[in-house]
Amino acid sequence: MEVEFTVREDMTNPMGVLHGGIASTILDEVVGTMVYALGREFAYVSVNLNCDFLHAARIGDVITTKARVIRAGKNIVHVEGAIFDPENRIIAKCTSNLIQTNLKLPA
């Protein structure tokens, strides 16, 4: 899955770069949406989210977030995600595990 975002001022820290909490949220949303798109019968939620922040993104930058499934088990789905700047440098990356809940999704 691949999603683009434009960095806005309200997404930045006092230094004017993408805030780590926002980068984490973007990663969590994209990997979660990707797991939802697998079409499973039940909803999944994050068990953990391990993020590394490697480069700055500034206001106005169009960043691309990519996510992929590493292993899709019966109850746990292991994923990776990364945010890239327009020059394809890694802004942040993550690994996460999502676990199946008992919440049945609408058909």
KEVEX-825467 format. One record per residue: residue number from 1; residue in one letter; x, y, z of N, C-alpha, C, CB in turn. Coordinates in steps of 0.02 Angstrom, whole numbers, plus 32768, in hexadecimal, padded with zeros to 4 digits. Glycine has a CB too. Example, Ala and Ser with C-alpha at 12.3 -4.5 7.8 and 13.67 -1.06 7.14 Angstrom:
! residues 2
@i = 1; aa = A; n_x = 8294; n_y = 7EE4; n_z = 8186; ca_x = 8267; ca_y = 7F1F; ca_z = 8186; c_x = 8294; c_y = 7F5B; c_z = 8186; cb_x = 8235; cb_y = 7F20; cb_z = 81C4
@i = 2; aa = S; n_x = 8282; n_y = 7F90; n_z = 8162; ca_x = 82AC; ca_y = 7FCB; ca_z = 8165; c_x = 8285; c_y = 8002; c_z = 818A; cb_x = 82C0; cb_y = 7FE2; cb_z = 811E
END
This chain:
! residues 107
@i = 1; aa = M; n_x = 802A; n_y = 7FC6; n_z = 8000; ca_x = 8000; ca_y = 8000; ca_z = 8000; c_x = 802D; c_y = 803E; c_z = 8000; cb_x = 7FD0; cb_y = 8000; cb_z = 803D
@i = 2; aa = E; n_x = 8017; n_y = 8070; n_z = 7FDD; ca_x = 803E; ca_y = 80AE; ca_z = 7FD8; c_x = 800F; c_y = 80EA; c_z = 7FDD; cb_x = 8066; cb_y = 80B0; cb_z = 7F95
@i = 3; aa = V; n_x = 801F; n_y = 8119; n_z = 800A; ca_x = 7FF5; ca_y = 8154; ca_z = 8016; c_x = 8021; c_y = 8192; c_z = 801A; cb_x = 7FCB; cb_y = 814C; cb_z = 8057
@i = 4; aa = E; n_x = 800A; n_y = 81C9; n_z = 7FFA; ca_x = 802F; ca_y = 8208; ca_z = 7FFD; c_x = 800E; c_y = 8238; c_z = 802E; cb_x = 8033; cb_y = 8229; cb_z = 7FB7
@i = 5; aa = F; n_x = 8038; n_y = 825F; n_z = 8051; ca_x = 8021; ca_y = 8293; ca_z = 807E; c_x = 804A; c_y = 82D2; c_z = 8070; cb_x = 8029; cb_y = 827D; cb_z = 80C9
@i = 6; aa = T; n_x = 802D; n_y = 830C; n_z = 807B; ca_x = 8051; ca_y = 834B; ca_z = 8078; c_x = 805C; c_y = 8362; c_z = 80C0; cb_x = 802C; cb_y = 8380; cb_z = 804D
@i = 7; aa = V; n_x = 809A; n_y = 8371; n_z = 80D2; ca_x = 80A9; ca_y = 8387; ca_z = 8116; c_x = 808F; c_y = 83CE; c_z = 8120; cb_x = 80F6; cb_y = 8384; cb_z = 8124
@i = 8; aa = R; n_x = 8062; n_y = 83D5; n_z = 8151; ca_x = 8045; ca_y = 8416; ca_z = 8162; c_x = 8067; c_y = 8430; c_z = 81A1; cb_x = 7FF8; cb_y = 8411; cb_z = 816C
@i = 9; aa = E; n_x = 805E; n_y = 8471; n_z = 81AE; ca_x = 807D; ca_y = 848F; ca_z = 81E9; c_x = 8066; c_y = 846D; c_z = 822A; cb_x = 806C; cb_y = 84D9; cb_z = 81ED
@i = 10; aa = D; n_x = 8026; n_y = 8459; n_z = 822D; ca_x = 800D; ca_y = 843A; ca_z = 826A; c_x = 8027; c_y = 83F3; c_z = 8275; cb_x = 7FC1; cb_y = 8439; cb_z = 8269
@i = 11; aa = M; n_x = 804D; n_y = 83D9; n_z = 8245; ca_x = 806C; ca_y = 8397; ca_z = 824A; c_x = 80B6; c_y = 839B; c_z = 8260; cb_x = 8067; cb_y = 8372; cb_z = 8207
@i = 12; aa = T; n_x = 80CD; n_y = 83D8; n_z = 826D; ca_x = 8115; ca_y = 83E1; ca_z = 827B; c_x = 8122; c_y = 83F1; c_z = 82C4; cb_x = 8131; cb_y = 8419; cb_z = 824F
@i = 13; aa = N; n_x = 8161; n_y = 83E7; n_z = 82D7; ca_x = 8177; ca_y = 83F8; ca_z = 831B; c_x = 8190; c_y = 8440; c_z = 831B; cb_x = 81AF; cb_y = 83C6; cb_z = 8333
@i = 14; aa = P; n_x = 81A8; n_y = 845A; n_z = 8354; ca_x = 81C0; ca_y = 849F; ca_z = 8357; c_x = 81FB; c_y = 84AE; c_z = 8327; cb_x = 81D5; cb_y = 84B0; cb_z = 839D
@i = 15; aa = M; n_x = 821D; n_y = 847A; n_z = 8310; ca_x = 8254; ca_y = 8484; ca_z = 82E0; c_x = 823C; c_y = 8487; c_z = 8298; cb_x = 8288; cb_y = 844C; cb_z = 82E7
@i = 16; aa = G; n_x = 81FB; n_y = 847F; n_z = 828E; ca_x = 81DE; ca_y = 8485; ca_z = 824B; c_x = 81E4; c_y = 8446; c_z = 8221; cb_x = 81FE; cb_y = 84BC; cb_z = 8227
@i = 17; aa = V; n_x = 81F0; n_y = 840D; n_z = 8241; ca_x = 81F5; ca_y = 83CE; ca_z = 821C; c_x = 81BE; c_y = 839E; c_z = 8235; cb_x = 823B; cb_y = 83AD; cb_z = 8224
@i = 18; aa = L; n_x = 81AE; n_y = 836D; n_z = 820C; ca_x = 817A; ca_y = 833C; ca_z = 821C; c_x = 8185; c_y = 8320; c_z = 8262; cb_x = 8179; cb_y = 8304; cb_z = 81E8
@i = 19; aa = H; n_x = 8154; n_y = 8326; n_z = 828D; ca_x = 8157; ca_y = 830E; ca_z = 82D2; c_x = 8158; c_y = 82C2; c_z = 82D3; cb_x = 811C; cb_y = 8329; cb_z = 82FB
@i = 20; aa = G; n_x = 8180; n_y = 82A4; n_z = 82FE; ca_x = 8185; ca_y = 825C; ca_z = 8303; c_x = 8143; c_y = 823B; c_z = 8313; cb_x = 81B7; cb_y = 8249; cb_z = 8336
@i = 21; aa = G; n_x = 811A; n_y = 825B; n_z = 833C; ca_x = 80D9; ca_y = 823F; ca_z = 834C; c_x = 80AB; c_y = 823D; c_z = 8310; cb_x = 80B8; cb_y = 8267; cb_z = 8383
@i = 22; aa = I; n_x = 80AF; n_y = 826F; n_z = 82E6; ca_x = 8087; ca_y = 8270; ca_z = 82A8; c_x = 80A1; c_y = 823B; c_z = 8278; cb_x = 8089; cb_y = 82B6; cb_z = 8287
@i = 23; aa = A; n_x = 80E3; n_y = 8235; n_z = 8272; ca_x = 8100; ca_y = 8201; ca_z = 8247; c_x = 80E9; c_y = 81BC; c_z = 825E; cb_x = 814E; cb_y = 8205; cb_z = 8246
@i = 24; aa = S; n_x = 80E9; n_y = 81B1; n_z = 82A0; ca_x = 80D2; ca_y = 8171; ca_z = 82BC; c_x = 8088; c_y = 8165; c_z = 82AB; cb_x = 80DC; cb_y = 816F; cb_z = 8307
@i = 25; aa = T; n_x = 8060; n_y = 819A; n_z = 82B1; ca_x = 8019; ca_y = 8194; ca_z = 82A2; c_x = 800E; c_y = 8183; c_z = 8259; cb_x = 7FF4; cb_y = 81D5; cb_z = 82B4
@i = 26; aa = I; n_x = 8033; n_y = 81A4; n_z = 822D; ca_x = 802D; ca_y = 8196; ca_z = 81E5; c_x = 803F; c_y = 814D; c_z = 81D8; cb_x = 805B; cb_y = 81C5; cb_z = 81BC
@i = 27; aa = L; n_x = 8076; n_y = 8136; n_z = 81F4; ca_x = 808B; ca_y = 80F0; ca_z = 81E9; c_x = 8056; c_y = 80C0; c_z = 8204; cb_x = 80CE; cb_y = 80E3; cb_z = 820C
@i = 28; aa = D; n_x = 803C; n_y = 80CD; n_z = 8240; ca_x = 800A; ca_y = 80A1; ca_z = 825E; c_x = 7FCB; c_y = 809F; c_z = 8234; cb_x = 7FFA; cb_y = 80B8; cb_z = 82A5
@i = 29; aa = E; n_x = 7FB5; n_y = 80D8; n_z = 821A; ca_x = 7F79; ca_y = 80DC; ca_z = 81F1; c_x = 7F82; c_y = 80B5; c_z = 81AF; cb_x = 7F67; cb_y = 8124; cb_z = 81E2
@i = 30; aa = V; n_x = 7FBB; n_y = 80BE; n_z = 818F; ca_x = 7FC5; ca_y = 809E; ca_z = 814E; c_x = 7FCC; c_y = 8052; c_z = 8155; cb_x = 8003; cb_y = 80BB; cb_z = 812A
@i = 31; aa = V; n_x = 7FF3; n_y = 803B; n_z = 8186; ca_x = 7FF9; ca_y = 7FF2; ca_z = 818F; c_x = 7FB6; c_y = 7FD4; c_z = 81A5; cb_x = 8031; cb_y = 7FE0; cb_z = 81C2
@i = 32; aa = G; n_x = 7F91; n_y = 7FF8; n_z = 81CF; ca_x = 7F4F; ca_y = 7FE0; ca_z = 81E4; c_x = 7F1D; c_y = 7FDC; c_z = 81AB; cb_x = 7F34; cb_y = 800C; cb_z = 821A
@i = 33; aa = T; n_x = 7F1D; n_y = 800F; n_z = 8180; ca_x = 7EF1; ca_y = 800F; ca_z = 8146; c_x = 7F04; c_y = 7FD6; c_z = 8117; cb_x = 7EF5; cb_y = 8052; cb_z = 8121
@i = 34; aa = M; n_x = 7F45; n_y = 7FC9; n_z = 8111; ca_x = 7F5B; ca_y = 7F93; ca_z = 80E5; c_x = 7F42; c_y = 7F4F; c_z = 8100; cb_x = 7FA8; cb_y = 7F92; cb_z = 80E1
@i = 35; aa = V; n_x = 7F45; n_y = 7F45; n_z = 8142; ca_x = 7F2D; ca_y = 7F07; ca_z = 815F; c_x = 7EE1; c_y = 7F01; c_z = 8155; cb_x = 7F3F; cb_y = 7F02; cb_z = 81AB
@i = 36; aa = Y; n_x = 7EBD; n_y = 7F39; n_z = 815D; ca_x = 7E75; ca_y = 7F38; ca_z = 8150; c_x = 7E67; c_y = 7F24; c_z = 8108; cb_x = 7E56; cb_y = 7F7E; cb_z = 815F
@i = 37; aa = A; n_x = 7E90; n_y = 7F3B; n_z = 80D9; ca_x = 7E86; ca_y = 7F2D; ca_z = 8092; c_x = 7E92; c_y = 7EE3; c_z = 8082; cb_x = 7EB4; cb_y = 7F58; cb_z = 8068
@i = 38; aa = L; n_x = 7EAE; n_y = 7EBD; n_z = 80B1; ca_x = 7EB7; ca_y = 7E75; ca_z = 80A4; c_x = 7E74; c_y = 7E51; c_z = 80A0; cb_x = 7EE2; cb_y = 7E56; cb_z = 80DC
@i = 39; aa = G; n_x = 7E3F; n_y = 7E72; n_z = 80B8; ca_x = 7DFC; ca_y = 7E55; ca_z = 80B2; c_x = 7DED; c_y = 7E1F; c_z = 80E6; cb_x = 7DF3; cb_y = 7E39; cb_z = 806E
@i = 40; aa = R; n_x = 7E0C; n_y = 7E24; n_z = 8121; ca_x = 7E00; ca_y = 7DF3; ca_z = 8155; c_x = 7DB9; c_y = 7DFB; c_z = 8172; cb_x = 7E35; cb_y = 7DF9; cb_z = 818D
@i = 41; aa = E; n_x = 7DA1; n_y = 7DC6; n_z = 8193; ca_x = 7D5E; ca_y = 7DC5; ca_z = 81AF; c_x = 7D59; c_y = 7DF1; c_z = 81EE; cb_x = 7D49; cb_y = 7D7E; cb_z = 81BF
@i = 42; aa = F; n_x = 7D91; n_y = 7DF5; n_z = 8214; ca_x = 7D91; ca_y = 7E1A; ca_z = 8253; c_x = 7DC1; c_y = 7E55; c_z = 8250; cb_x = 7DA4; cb_y = 7DEC; cb_z = 828D
@i = 43; aa = A; n_x = 7DB5; n_y = 7E87; n_z = 827A; ca_x = 7DE1; ca_y = 7EC2; ca_z = 827D; c_x = 7E22; c_y = 7EB1; c_z = 82A0; cb_x = 7DBD; cb_y = 7EFC; cb_z = 82A2
@i = 44; aa = Y; n_x = 7E56; n_y = 7ED6; n_z = 8291; ca_x = 7E98; ca_y = 7ECF; ca_z = 82B0; c_x = 7EAB; c_y = 7F10; c_z = 82D1; cb_x = 7ECD; cb_y = 7EB9; cb_z = 827B
@i = 45; aa = V; n_x = 7ED1; n_y = 7F0B; n_z = 8308; ca_x = 7EEB; ca_y = 7F46; ca_z = 832A; c_x = 7F36; c_y = 7F3E; c_z = 8335; cb_x = 7EC7; cb_y = 7F52; cb_z = 836E
@i = 46; aa = S; n_x = 7F59; n_y = 7F75; n_z = 833D; ca_x = 7FA1; ca_y = 7F73; ca_z = 8348; c_x = 7FB2; c_y = 7F58; c_z = 838D; cb_x = 7FC0; cb_y = 7FB9; cb_z = 8340
@i = 47; aa = V; n_x = 7FE2; n_y = 7F2A; n_z = 838F; ca_x = 7FFE; ca_y = 7F11; ca_z = 83CD; c_x = 803A; c_y = 7F3B; c_z = 83E1; cb_x = 8012; cb_y = 7EC5; cb_z = 83C7
@i = 48; aa = N; n_x = 8061; n_y = 7F4E; n_z = 83AF; ca_x = 809C; ca_y = 7F78; ca_z = 83BA; c_x = 80AA; c_y = 7FA0; c_z = 837B; cb_x = 80D9; cb_y = 7F4D; cb_z = 83CE
@i = 49; aa = L; n_x = 80D4; n_y = 7FD2; n_z = 8383; ca_x = 80E9; ca_y = 7FFB; ca_z = 834B; c_x = 812E; c_y = 8014; c_z = 835C; cb_x = 80B7; cb_y = 8036; cb_z = 833C
@i = 50; aa = N; n_x = 8160; n_y = 7FFC; n_z = 8339; ca_x = 81A5; ca_y = 8010; ca_z = 8346; c_x = 81BC; c_y = 803D; c_z = 830C; cb_x = 81D4; cb_y = 7FD1; cb_z = 834D
@i = 51; aa = C; n_x = 81CA; n_y = 807C; n_z = 831C; ca_x = 81DC; ca_y = 80AD; ca_z = 82E8; c_x = 8224; c_y = 80C6; c_z = 82F0; cb_x = 81AC; cb_y = 80E8; cb_z = 82EB
@i = 52; aa = D; n_x = 8243; n_y = 80D2; n_z = 82B8; ca_x = 8285; ca_y = 80F2; ca_z = 82B5; c_x = 827D; c_y = 8131; c_z = 828A; cb_x = 82BC; cb_y = 80C2; cb_z = 8296
@i = 53; aa = F; n_x = 8299; n_y = 8168; n_z = 82A3; ca_x = 8294; ca_y = 81A8; ca_z = 8280; c_x = 82D9; c_y = 81B9; c_z = 8264; cb_x = 827B; cb_y = 81E1; cb_z = 82B0
@i = 54; aa = L; n_x = 82DE; n_y = 81BE; n_z = 8222; ca_x = 831F; ca_y = 81BE; ca_z = 8201; c_x = 832F; c_y = 81FE; c_z = 81DB; cb_x = 8323; cb_y = 8185; cb_z = 81D3
@i = 55; aa = H; n_x = 82FD; n_y = 8226; n_z = 81CA; ca_x = 8309; ca_y = 8261; ca_z = 81A2; c_x = 82D0; c_y = 8292; c_z = 81AE; cb_x = 8310; cb_y = 8250; cb_z = 8156
@i = 56; aa = A; n_x = 82D9; n_y = 82D1; n_z = 819E; ca_x = 82A6; ca_y = 8304; ca_z = 81A8; c_x = 827B; c_y = 830E; c_z = 8169; cb_x = 82C6; cb_y = 8346; cb_z = 81BC
@i = 57; aa = A; n_x = 823C; n_y = 831D; n_z = 8175; ca_x = 820F; ca_y = 8334; ca_z = 813F; c_x = 81F5; c_y = 8378; c_z = 8155; cb_x = 81D3; cb_y = 8301; cb_z = 8132
@i = 58; aa = R; n_x = 81F2; n_y = 83A7; n_z = 8126; ca_x = 81E0; ca_y = 83EC; ca_z = 8136; c_x = 819A; c_y = 83FD; c_z = 811B; cb_x = 8214; cb_y = 841C; cb_z = 811A
@i = 59; aa = I; n_x = 8180; n_y = 8435; n_z = 8133; ca_x = 813F; ca_y = 844D; ca_z = 811D; c_x = 813E; c_y = 8452; c_z = 80D1; cb_x = 812E; cb_y = 8491; cb_z = 813E
@i = 60; aa = G; n_x = 8109; n_y = 8437; n_z = 80B3; ca_x = 8101; ca_y = 8438; ca_z = 806B; c_x = 811C; c_y = 83FA; c_z = 8048; cb_x = 8123; cb_y = 8474; cb_z = 804F
@i = 61; aa = D; n_x = 8146; n_y = 83D3; n_z = 8069; ca_x = 8160; ca_y = 8396; ca_z = 804A; c_x = 8127; c_y = 8365; c_z = 803F; cb_x = 8196; cb_y = 8376; cb_z = 8076
@i = 62; aa = V; n_x = 8127; n_y = 8346; n_z = 8005; ca_x = 80F8; ca_y = 830F; ca_z = 7FF8; c_x = 811E; c_y = 82CF; c_z = 8009; cb_x = 80DF; cb_y = 830F; cb_z = 7FAC
@i = 63; aa = I; n_x = 8106; n_y = 82AD; n_z = 803C; ca_x = 8127; ca_y = 8270; ca_z = 8053; c_x = 80FD; c_y = 8233; c_z = 803E; cb_x = 8131; cb_y = 8271; cb_z = 80A0
@i = 64; aa = T; n_x = 811E; n_y = 81FD; n_z = 8031; ca_x = 80FD; ca_y = 81BF; ca_z = 801C; c_x = 8108; c_y = 818A; c_z = 8051; cb_x = 8118; cb_y = 81A7; cb_z = 7FD7
@i = 65; aa = T; n_x = 80D2; n_y = 816C; n_z = 8067; ca_x = 80D5; ca_y = 8136; ca_z = 8098; c_x = 80C5; c_y = 80F5; c_z = 8075; cb_x = 80A4; cb_y = 8143; cb_z = 80D4
@i = 66; aa = K; n_x = 80F2; n_y = 80C4; n_z = 807E; ca_x = 80E9; ca_y = 8082; ca_z = 8060; c_x = 80E5; c_y = 804E; c_z = 8098; cb_x = 8123; cb_y = 8072; cb_z = 802F
@i = 67; aa = A; n_x = 80B9; n_y = 801E; n_z = 808F; ca_x = 80B1; ca_y = 7FE9; ca_z = 80C1; c_x = 80AE; c_y = 7FA6; c_z = 809D; cb_x = 8072; cb_y = 7FF5; cb_z = 80EC
@i = 68; aa = R; n_x = 80C6; n_y = 7F72; n_z = 80C0; ca_x = 80C1; ca_y = 7F2F; ca_z = 80A3; c_x = 80BA; c_y = 7EFC; c_z = 80DB; cb_x = 8100; cb_y = 7F1F; cb_z = 8078
@i = 69; aa = V; n_x = 8098; n_y = 7EC6; n_z = 80CA; ca_x = 8090; ca_y = 7E8E; ca_z = 80F8; c_x = 80CE; c_y = 7E62; c_z = 80F3; cb_x = 8050; cb_y = 7E65; cb_z = 80E8
@i = 70; aa = I; n_x = 80EC; n_y = 7E53; n_z = 812C; ca_x = 8124; ca_y = 7E25; ca_z = 812F; c_x = 810B; c_y = 7DDE; c_z = 813A; cb_x = 8156; cb_y = 7E3A; cb_z = 8167
@i = 71; aa = R; n_x = 80DD; n_y = 7DD7; n_z = 8169; ca_x = 80BF; ca_y = 7D95; ca_z = 8176; c_x = 8077; c_y = 7D9F; c_z = 818D; cb_x = 80E9; cb_y = 7D6E; cb_z = 81AB
@i = 72; aa = A; n_x = 8049; n_y = 7D7D; n_z = 816C; ca_x = 8003; ca_y = 7D80; ca_z = 817F; c_x = 7FEF; c_y = 7D3C; c_z = 819C; cb_x = 7FD6; cb_y = 7D92; cb_z = 8141
@i = 73; aa = G; n_x = 7FF3; n_y = 7D37; n_z = 81DE; ca_x = 7FDD; ca_y = 7CFA; ca_z = 81FF; c_x = 7F92; c_y = 7CFC; c_z = 820C; cb_x = 8003; cb_y = 7CF1; cb_z = 8241
@i = 74; aa = K; n_x = 7F7A; n_y = 7CC8; n_z = 822E; ca_x = 7F32; ca_y = 7CC3; ca_z = 823D; c_x = 7F1B; c_y = 7CFA; c_z = 826C; cb_x = 7F22; cb_y = 7C7F; cb_z = 825A
@i = 75; aa = N; n_x = 7F43; n_y = 7D09; n_z = 82A0; ca_x = 7F2F; ca_y = 7D3A; ca_z = 82D2; c_x = 7F5B; c_y = 7D78; c_z = 82D4; cb_x = 7F2F; cb_y = 7D1B; cb_z = 8315
@i = 76; aa = I; n_x = 7F98; n_y = 7D73; n_z = 82BD; ca_x = 7FC8; ca_y = 7DAB; ca_z = 82BF; c_x = 7FDF; c_y = 7DB9; c_z = 8277; cb_x = 8005; cb_y = 7D9A; cb_z = 82ED
@i = 77; aa = V; n_x = 7FE0; n_y = 7DF9; n_z = 8266; ca_x = 7FFB; ca_y = 7E10; ca_z = 8226; c_x = 8037; c_y = 7E3C; c_z = 8235; cb_x = 7FC5; cb_y = 7E36; cb_z = 81FA
@i = 78; aa = H; n_x = 8072; n_y = 7E2A; n_z = 821A; ca_x = 80AE; ca_y = 7E52; ca_z = 8224; c_x = 80BA; c_y = 7E7C; c_z = 81E6; cb_x = 80EC; cb_y = 7E23; cb_z = 8233
@i = 79; aa = V; n_x = 80C5; n_y = 7EBE; n_z = 81F1; ca_x = 80CA; ca_y = 7EED; ca_z = 81BA; c_x = 8107; c_y = 7F1A; c_z = 81C1; cb_x = 808B; cb_y = 7F17; cb_z = 81B4
@i = 80; aa = E; n_x = 811A; n_y = 7F39; n_z = 818B; ca_x = 814D; ca_y = 7F6D; ca_z = 818B; c_x = 8132; c_y = 7FAA; c_z = 8165; cb_x = 8190; cb_y = 7F54; cb_z = 816B
@i = 81; aa = G; n_x = 8148; n_y = 7FE4; n_z = 817A; ca_x = 8135; ca_y = 8022; ca_z = 8158; c_x = 816F; c_y = 8052; c_z = 8155; cb_x = 80F9; cb_y = 8042; cb_z = 817A
@i = 82; aa = A; n_x = 816D; n_y = 807F; n_z = 8125; ca_x = 81A2; ca_y = 80B2; ca_z = 8120; c_x = 8185; c_y = 80F1; c_z = 80FF; cb_x = 81DF; cb_y = 8098; cb_z = 80F7
@i = 83; aa = I; n_x = 819F; n_y = 812A; n_z = 8116; ca_x = 818C; ca_y = 816B; ca_z = 80F9; c_x = 81C9; c_y = 8185; c_z = 80D3; cb_x = 8176; cb_y = 819E; cb_z = 8130
@i = 84; aa = F; n_x = 81BD; n_y = 819B; n_z = 8095; ca_x = 81F3; ca_y = 81B3; ca_z = 806A; c_x = 81E6; c_y = 81FC; c_z = 8057; cb_x = 81F8; cb_y = 8188; cb_z = 802A
@i = 85; aa = D; n_x = 821C; n_y = 8222; n_z = 804F; ca_x = 8216; ca_y = 8267; ca_z = 8037; c_x = 8217; c_y = 8268; c_z = 7FEB; cb_x = 824E; cb_y = 8295; cb_z = 8054
@i = 86; aa = P; n_x = 820F; n_y = 82A2; n_z = 7FCB; ca_x = 820E; ca_y = 82A4; ca_z = 7F82; c_x = 824E; c_y = 828B; c_z = 7F61; cb_x = 8201; cb_y = 82EB; cb_z = 7F6B
@i = 87; aa = E; n_x = 8287; n_y = 828B; n_z = 7F85; ca_x = 82C6; ca_y = 8271; ca_z = 7F6A; c_x = 82D0; c_y = 8228; c_z = 7F7B; cb_x = 8301; cb_y = 829A; cb_z = 7F85
@i = 88; aa = N; n_x = 829B; n_y = 8208; n_z = 7F95; ca_x = 829B; ca_y = 81C0; ca_z = 7FA6; c_x = 82C8; c_y = 81AF; c_z = 7FE2; cb_x = 82B2; cb_y = 8199; cb_z = 7F6A
@i = 89; aa = R; n_x = 82D6; n_y = 81E1; n_z = 800C; ca_x = 82F9; ca_y = 81D3; ca_z = 804B; c_x = 82C6; c_y = 81BC; c_z = 807E; cb_x = 8320; cb_y = 8213; cb_z = 8065
@i = 90; aa = I; n_x = 82DA; n_y = 818E; n_z = 80A9; ca_x = 82AD; ca_y = 8175; ca_z = 80DD; c_x = 82A8; c_y = 81A7; c_z = 8116; cb_x = 82C5; cb_y = 812F; cb_z = 80F8
@i = 91; aa = I; n_x = 826C; n_y = 81C0; n_z = 8121; ca_x = 825E; ca_y = 81EF; ca_z = 8158; c_x = 8256; c_y = 81C7; c_z = 8199; cb_x = 821D; cb_y = 8219; cb_z = 814A
@i = 92; aa = A; n_x = 822E; n_y = 8192; n_z = 8197; ca_x = 8222; ca_y = 8168; ca_z = 81D1; c_x = 820E; c_y = 8123; c_z = 81B8; cb_x = 81EA; cb_y = 8186; cb_z = 81FF
@i = 93; aa = K; n_x = 8219; n_y = 80F1; n_z = 81E3; ca_x = 8204; ca_y = 80AD; ca_z = 81D1; c_x = 81E9; c_y = 808B; c_z = 8210; cb_x = 823E; cb_y = 8085; cb_z = 81B3
@i = 94; aa = C; n_x = 81C2; n_y = 8056; n_z = 8205; ca_x = 81A5; ca_y = 8033; ca_z = 823E; c_x = 819D; c_y = 7FE9; c_z = 8230; cb_x = 8162; cb_y = 8052; cb_z = 8251
@i = 95; aa = T; n_x = 8196; n_y = 7FC4; n_z = 8265; ca_x = 817C; ca_y = 7F80; ca_z = 8264; c_x = 8142; c_y = 7F7F; c_z = 8295; cb_x = 81B3; cb_y = 7F4A; cb_z = 8275
@i = 96; aa = S; n_x = 8113; n_y = 7F54; n_z = 8288; ca_x = 80D9; ca_y = 7F50; ca_z = 82B3; c_x = 80BA; c_y = 7F0A; c_z = 82AE; cb_x = 80A5; cb_y = 7F86; cb_z = 82A2
@i = 97; aa = N; n_x = 8099; n_y = 7EF6; n_z = 82E4; ca_x = 8071; ca_y = 7EBA; ca_z = 82E5; c_x = 802A; c_y = 7ECE; c_z = 82F4; cb_x = 808C; cb_y = 7E86; cb_z = 8319
@i = 98; aa = L; n_x = 7FFC; n_y = 7EB3; n_z = 82CD; ca_x = 7FB5; ca_y = 7EBF; ca_z = 82D9; c_x = 7F94; c_y = 7E7D; c_z = 82E9; cb_x = 7F93; cb_y = 7EE1; cb_z = 829B
@i = 99; aa = I; n_x = 7F65; n_y = 7E7E; n_z = 831A; ca_x = 7F45; ca_y = 7E41; ca_z = 8330; c_x = 7EFA; c_y = 7E43; c_z = 8320; cb_x = 7F50; cb_y = 7E37; cb_z = 837C
@i = 100; aa = Q; n_x = 7EE0; n_y = 7E09; n_z = 8311; ca_x = 7E99; ca_y = 7E04; ca_z = 8302; c_x = 7E6F; c_y = 7E0F; c_z = 8341; cb_x = 7E89; cb_y = 7DBF; cb_z = 82E3
@i = 101; aa = T; n_x = 7E39; n_y = 7E35; n_z = 833A; ca_x = 7E0A; ca_y = 7E40; ca_z = 8371; c_x = 7DCD; c_y = 7E13; c_z = 8366; cb_x = 7DF4; cb_y = 7E8B; cb_z = 8376
@i = 102; aa = N; n_x = 7D9D; n_y = 7E18; n_z = 8393; ca_x = 7D5E; ca_y = 7DF3; ca_z = 838A; c_x = 7D29; c_y = 7E1E; c_z = 8369; cb_x = 7D45; cb_y = 7DD8; cb_z = 83CD
@i = 103; aa = L; n_x = 7D3C; n_y = 7E59; n_z = 8351; ca_x = 7D0D; ca_y = 7E86; ca_z = 832E; c_x = 7D07; c_y = 7E71; c_z = 82E5; cb_x = 7D25; cb_y = 7ED0; cb_z = 8333
@i = 104; aa = K; n_x = 7CCD; n_y = 7E57; n_z = 82D4; ca_x = 7CC1; ca_y = 7E41; ca_z = 8290; c_x = 7CB4; c_y = 7E7D; c_z = 8264; cb_x = 7C86; cb_y = 7E0F; cb_z = 828D
@i = 105; aa = L; n_x = 7CD5; n_y = 7E7F; n_z = 822B; ca_x = 7CCD; ca_y = 7EB7; ca_z = 81FC; c_x = 7C8E; c_y = 7EAC; c_z = 81D1; cb_x = 7D0B; cb_y = 7EBE; cb_z = 81CF
@i = 106; aa = P; n_x = 7C6D; n_y = 7EE2; n_z = 81BC; ca_x = 7C33; ca_y = 7EDB; ca_z = 8191; c_x = 7C48; c_y = 7EBC; c_z = 814E; cb_x = 7C10; cb_y = 7F1F; cb_z = 8186
@i = 107; aa = A; n_x = 7C1C; n_y = 7E93; n_z = 8134; ca_x = 7C2B; ca_y = 7E70; ca_z = 80F4; c_x = 7C26; c_y = 7E9E; c_z = 80B9; cb_x = 7BFD; cb_y = 7E34; cb_z = 80EB
END
